[in-house]
Amino acid sequence: MKTLKILHMYADMLDLYGDGGNMEIMKYRCGKRGIECIVDKYSIDSEMPDFSAYDLIYIGGGADLEQQHISADLMKCREGIVKAYEAGTFLFLICGGYQLMGKYYRDADGNEIKGLGLFDYFTVAPSSRKLRCIGNIVISADIGGKAVKIVGFENHGGQTQGVKTPFGRVLYGNGNCAKSKCEGYFEKNVIATYLHGPCLSKNPEVADYMISYCVNRGEAEPVKLAAIDDELEKQCRKVMLDRLLKK
């Protein structure tokens, strides 16, 4: 089985609420199946990588200040990221990483951070910093043809608008905007979401969807992932789902 190569961008700056743990989960779940998983890191002023050489590009969440710091450097990477995305590289984007792949992010002071413009959505924060979407969140999503309830934690002021293909339907919490019906952005090779936690430790189906995509990318014969005992994860998630959805 082929090696899975991941590029973790700005790991030193975009790591809110344990987002870096998502890469630990990817390595763990690959390792349990005998799949080698290599995670390289890229940050400001690093040597420009060949983005297309990676199966998955990951960008975590950060506050407004961190997004401002990386925005110019991220724009330098635009051509390479676009080329990789169009060739089928998977993009996994959390919070700030999600916002910066849209047209722009306008903060509470009216400052506009230009996004890469890969997707048509945009994000605007309310003028009052007290108006934030904070708390546990549950969404219903279609993961590989299976309906799955996904649990996470959101904390964002930005209101993301213009999303045509959301990641999931909000069952509890806010989502892309305050009291929104939809959360995140989704394509076959893109998952963009506000779910922290880290997201993958609570939702192994999401991790396995990405692993399966990456392992099977370019393969003539589909490879089915070996099952992993997720009983503990299921029990933990059931506690949260019972607490949040049965109120």
N, C-alpha and C positions, 0 to 999 in steps of 0.2 A: 504494500500500500504506500502511496506517495507521501512525501513529507509535506506538512502543512506549514506554510510560511506566512507570518503575520508581521505587519509594520505598525507599531504602537507609536503614534505621533504625539509629541508634547507631553509625555508621561510625567515630566518634572513640573509641569504647570497646570495641567488639566486632570485633576484627580479628586474631584469633590465626592464626598460620601462613599468612599471606597471604590470608585470607578476602576482603579487599577486592578482590583480583585477580579474583574471580568477576564483578564488575561490569565490569571492563575486558574480560573475555572476551565478555560479553554485548554490549557496545558494538562490539567488534571484529567479531563474527560477524554482527551486524545490519548494520554498515557495509559489509561485503563483499557484502551483498545489496541495498544501497540502501535499507535500512530505517532511518529515523531512530529513535534510541534516546536518550531523555532520562532521566537518573538524578538525581533530587532526593534530598536528605538531610534526615533528621529526627533530632534528638537532644534531650536533656533540656532542658525549658523552651522548646523551639521552639514556634512557633505551631502549633496543632493543625491538621493537614492534613485534606483530604477523602480518606480512604483509598480510598473507592470509585472515585475518579478515576484510580486506578492499575491497570495491567494486572498488575503483580507487586510484591509486598512482600518485601524481603530483609532478614534479620537474621542476622548472622554469629556467631562464637563468642567467648566470653570466660571468664575465670576466675571463681571464686566471688565475689570482691570486686566485679568489674564487674557481675555479675548482681544483687548486692545493691543497687548504686548505681542501676541503672535500673529495678528492679522496681516501685517506687511510680509512676514516670512511665509505665511500660508499662501498668499497670493503668488509668491515666487514658485510655489509647488503646483499651481493650478493646472498647467499644461500636462504635467506628469500624472496628476490625480485623475484628470478628465480622461486621458488616454487609457489609464488602467481601468477605470469604471466602465468605459465603453467596450473594453476587451473582456469584461466580465468579472473583474476583481470585486470582491464583496466589500461594501462599506458599512461598518458598524459605528454609529454616531450617537453619543449621549449628550444631551443638554446643549452646552456651548458648541460642541462639535456638530450637533444637529442644526443649530441656528446658523452657523457659519457656512454651511453648504447651500443655504438659500440665497436670495438676492441681497439682503442686508439685515443688520440688527441695529435698531435705534434704541439707545438706552434712555433712562429716566430723565437725563439732562438734555435730551435731543441730539446727542452725538451719534453719528451714523457710522457703523463699522461695515465696510463693504464685504459681502460674502462672496464665495466663489461662483455663485450663480449656476450651480449644477442643476438646481431644481427651482421651480417658480415661486415657492412660498417665501414669506418674509416675516420678520419678527419685530414687534414694537412694544417697548415697556411703558407702563403707565407713568405719569409724572410723579406720582406718589410712590415712594419705595415701600410704603406699608401695604400696598396692594400686591400681594404675592400669592401664588398657588403653592401651598405648603401642606404636606401631609401624606399619608398612605394613599395609594391609588391601585385600583384593579381595573384591568381592561380585558375585553374578550377579543381574541385575535384568531385568524386562520393561519396556522403554522403547518406548512406542508400538507394542506388539505384536511387538517384536524383542528377542530375548535378547541382553543385552550384559554383558560383564564390566567392572566399574567399579573403578578403582584410586584409592586415597587414603591419607591418613595420619590415624591416630586418636591422641588423647591425652586421655583423660577418666577421672576417678575415678567419676563418677556411673554408676549402673547403672539403665538405663531399662527399666521393666517395664510389663506390661499393654498392649503394642502388638498390635493385632489385624490390621493390614494393613502389614507391614514393607516397606521400600523394596527390600530384596534379601536373598538367602541368602548367608551368609558362606562363602567358599571359603578364605580365609586371613586370620588376625587374630582379633579378638574380636567386635566388633559392639555391640549394645545393652547387653550385659552381658559379663562375663569369660567367654570361650570360648562365646559365644552362637552359635546357628545363624542368627539373623536380625539385620539391621541397619536402623536408621532407621524411618521411618514414611512411608506413601505413600497418596495419594488422587489422583484425576484432576487436581486443582489444588493439590496439596501434595506437596513433597518435603522431608522433614526427615531429616537425616543427621549422623553424627559425622565424615564425611569432610572433612578439611582438604586443603590442598595447593598452591594452591587447587583445589577439586574440578573446576571446569569446564575448566581448562587441560589437564587430563589426560583428560577425558571429554567430548568435543564432542557426543556423542549426547545427553547430559543437557541441555546448553545448548540444542541445537536442539529438543529436546522442549518446553522451556519457551517458546522463541521461537515455535514453531509454534502452541502453545496460545494464546499471547497474540495473535498476528497473526490467528488464525482465530476468536477469541472474538467471538461476536455476528455473524459473517459467514454469509450464506446459502450462498455458494459457497466451499468449502474452497480455500485457497491453499497450493500446494506450495512449500516453500522451495527456492531454487536451491542446487545442490550446491557445496560448498567443498572445495578440495584439502586434505585432512587427512592426507596421507601422512606428514608429519613426526610428527604426534601419534600416528598408528598405530604407527610404528616405535619411538617412545619408550615407548609403552605395552607393546608386545611385549617390550621388554627387561625391564620390570618383571614382566610376567606370566610370562615364562620363568624369571626369577630366583626368583619367589615360589611358583609352582605346580608347578615341575618339580624341586623339591628331593627 
